[in-house]
Amino acid sequence: MKESLKPGIKYEHKFLVPPSKTVPSLYPESEEFVAMPEVFATGFLVGFLEWSCIKAINPHLDWPNEQTVGTHIDVSHEAATPPGLEITASVELLEVDGRRLVFTVEAHDGVDRISRGRHERFIINKDKFDARVNEKKRDNT
């Protein structure tokens, strides 16, 4: 973690919503999801907000040795967004508490605000994290 990782870091991230990021594509194994409207899925929205936070702080980490994982998300999904619209996330790092990072997040689709809330991430050492995950896999196979 670099000295520059401090509250106040802001980032704006844009993404053109393709048909592959709509509700029917979230779990194509689910007949219920497949029958739902073709709008930007909440699950993909969460991933987009996480991606935006990652982009905001990666220049302030020893990437790729240091990475972050999502540990908490509390966001709204306020409006439906059809494919073809560009969404914009605006994120700000509010708090750095050791390896715990807290962000405020908001997203807009050019017509409506589609989301707002908070997101927490935790800084990990990639090698140590991978070793623990591999151990968990070995213990449960």
N, C-alpha and C positions, 0 to 999 in steps of 0.2 A: 504494500500500500504506500502510495507516494504522499508526500507532504501536501500536495495540492488537493487531496480528497477532503473537501470541507463542505459544510452546508452552504447552499446558495448556488451550486452547480445547476444550470438549466440546460435543457435540450429539447429540441423539437424534431419529431420524426414523422415522415410521411409515407403512406403506402396506398397503392391503388388496389381496391378490393376486387379480387378475381372470383369467378363462380366457385372455385375450389375452397373458398373460405366461408361458405354459407352453411346454414344449419344442416341441410341434408348431407353435406360432406363431412360433418364433424364425426359422426359415427355411422357410416354407411351400412354397418351391420344391424342397425336399429331401424325397424320399419316405422317407428314413431318419428325419428329424426328425418328420415327420407321423405315423409309425408308433410313436413313442415315448410313454411315459406322460405324462399331462397333469399335470405338476408344475412348480413354479417353475423356470425354466431358468437355468442357470449364467450364460449371457450377460446375462440380465436382472438377475440378482443382482449382477453386476459393475457394471452401470449404476446400480442402486439404491445400492450402496455409494459410487460416485462422486457421485451426486446428494446423498447425505448429507454428504459432505465439502464439496461446493460450498456447501450450505446453512449449514454450520458457519462458513465463512470469508467468505462474501460481505459480511456487515456490516463486515468489517475490510479490505475492498478499496474502490477507487474504481469500484464497479460502476455501469454496465456497461462503462466504458472499460477497466478491468482485469478480466480473467477468468482462470480457470485451466483447464488441460488436463491430462488424465491422462497420465502418462509411464511408470508402472510399477504393476503390481498383483501381489500374491502372497497369494492367499487360498485357503482351503479351501472346499469345499461339502460339508458333513457330513451333511445330512439332507434328505429330500424334503419339500416343502411343497405341499399341494394348494391349488387356488384356494379363496378364501373365508376363508383364515386371514390374520390381520394380522401382518406382519413388522415388526420394530423393529431399526433399525441404531443402534449406539452407536459414535461415532467420537471420537477425540481427536487433536489436532494435537501431535505429539511434537517436531518439529524444523522450524525455519525457517532455511534456509541460502541467503541471498540471495533468489532467486525460487523456489527449490526447497522444497517443503513435504512433510513425511512424516507420515503418519497411522497410527494403529492403528485397526483396524476390527473390528467384531463384529456379527453379526446373529442374531436369535432369532425363532422363529415362534409363540411362546406355548406350545409343547410341547418343542421341541428347539432347542439352539444349531445354527444352520444354516451359519454361516460365521465365520471369524476370520482375521486376517492384517494385512498392511500395504499401504498405498497411497501413491504419490507423485504429486504434482501440481506444475505449473509455472505461475507467474504470467505472463500474456501481456498485451501491449497489443493490444486487439482490432483496431484499425485497421491496425497494422503486420502482425499475424498474417494478417488477411484479404488484405492487399496481397500478401504472399508466396504465399498459397494461390492467389490469382487469377493471379499470374505463373506459377506451376507449371501451372495449367490451360491458360493461353495457350501455354506452351512445349510442351505435350503434346497439342495438338489439331490 
